[in-house]
Amino acid sequence: MGTKRLVRADKIRKARRALDITQVKMAARLGVSQQQLSRIEAGECELKKGDIKKIARILELAEADIS
């Protein structure tokens, strides 16, 4: 597992928590299961450009902030 992926995962988790969004709510907005979001936040999944774009929009961040 790459360091970059872990850093991205941590940024996503921290941003979601800062906005007080539950994993269940964020997963629903992303169109994935809560378990899949948990894996994303653990750095276990490689994200596609479209996934990063969706996550950034939900978390009110620039894509570069989580790329």
N, C-alpha and C positions, 0 to 999 in steps of 0.2 A: 504494500500500500504506500503510495507516494506522499511525501510531505505536503505537496501542494493540495492534494485531495483532502488531507486532514485539516489543513488551514481553511480551505473553502467550507468544509463541513462545519467547522467551529464557527465561522462567520455566519453561516446560515442559521445555525441553532441560536446563537446569541441575538441575531436580528429578530428572529421569530419571537423569542422570549421577551425582548425589549418592547415589542408591539403587543405583547400579551395574547398571542395567537396560539391556540393549542395545536398539537400535532394533528389531531383529528380534523380540525377546521382547515388547517393549511393543506393537509393531504387531500381533502375534498376539493379545495380550490385548484390544486394541481392536477387532480384527476388520477391520483394514485391512492393506494391503501396507506393506513397509518404505519403499518409495518415497513412499507417501502420508504416512507419518509424517514422513519427511524434509521434505516440503513443508509440513506443519503446523509443524515446528520452524523452518522458514525464514520463516514468516509468510506463506506463499503461499496459504493456504486460510482461508476463513471458517469458523469452528466454530459448530455449532449448540449449543443449551443441553444437549442430551443428550450430545454429544461432550465438552463441558467437564466434565460430571458424571462420565462414565466415566474421563476422564483424571485428574481430581482423586482419584477413588477409587483408581486404580492407583498414583498417586504419593503417596498418603497425605496429601493436602492438602485444605483447604476449597475449595469452588468459588470463593469470593471471592478466594482467593490467586492464581487464574489467570484471573479474569474481567476 
